[in-house]
């Protein structure tokens, strides 16, 4: 069974440039999460989707971050414009549903903003 | 404010040693606690704990939850260099969402 797939694995951009990350969850998983992990820190939730609906985006900096999950499968996370402080690993995770305990993580997208 | 605190922040041991990692939490209406191992890739699931006093075990790893004292421990016996990783603890409160709150992790290094 394929796991959670994310791309790109690495991205280096200059500040004020846009960037987008893509996530394909495990087939059949209705719940999708985007987390941000800063160096030396644990993952912090940015947004959670139940199917195509964003049910928790309270931690998403909406002035520059946006996300979508069309058709309730793949998801994209966009930052425009990027700032130096956005440098982090962006992790996507999925679970069967929000009642399920285990989150399955992708390998993450490491963003460096210069 | 809900929070999860892990200790120690980092740990260096030699192969064969036994280590105990700690995770304490303060959340509203606790639902479950999860342990993950993170190497240079995706965090991989180790255990999920929901009931107090019941030990979960997998090979050399084991974990137990104390819901009265609000903490969990992860034990690794006969450590190997392959155990070197960051160990993350996450707690899911039932405050209307399933927002898993992660601790900062414990960085374990096992020396040969």
HADDOCK unambig.tbl for C-alpha pairs under 7 A between the chains (distance, minus, plus):
assign (segid A and resid 40 and name CA) (segid B and resid 104 and name CA) 6.71 0.50 0.50
assign (segid A and resid 41 and name CA) (segid B and resid 104 and name CA) 4.43 0.50 0.50
assign (segid A and resid 41 and name CA) (segid B and resid 105 and name CA) 6.90 0.50 0.50
assign (segid A and resid 42 and name CA) (segid B and resid 102 and name CA) 5.40 0.50 0.50
assign (segid A and resid 42 and name CA) (segid B and resid 103 and name CA) 5.35 0.50 0.50
assign (segid A and resid 42 and name CA) (segid B and resid 104 and name CA) 4.13 0.50 0.50
assign (segid A and resid 42 and name CA) (segid B and resid 105 and name CA) 6.04 0.50 0.50
assign (segid A and resid 43 and name CA) (segid B and resid 102 and name CA) 6.02 0.50 0.50
assign (segid A and resid 44 and name CA) (segid B and resid 102 and name CA) 6.96 0.50 0.50
assign (segid A and resid 98 and name CA) (segid B and resid 98 and name CA) 6.27 0.50 0.50
assign (segid A and resid 101 and name CA) (segid B and resid 48 and name CA) 6.97 0.50 0.50
assign (segid A and resid 105 and name CA) (segid B and resid 42 and name CA) 5.52 0.50 0.50
assign (segid A and resid 105 and name CA) (segid B and resid 43 and name CA) 6.10 0.50 0.50
assign (segid A and resid 106 and name CA) (segid B and resid 42 and name CA) 5.39 0.50 0.50
assign (segid A and resid 107 and name CA) (segid B and resid 41 and name CA) 4.95 0.50 0.50
assign (segid A and resid 107 and name CA) (segid B and resid 42 and name CA) 4.13 0.50 0.50
assign (segid A and resid 108 and name CA) (segid B and resid 42 and name CA) 6.59 0.50 0.50
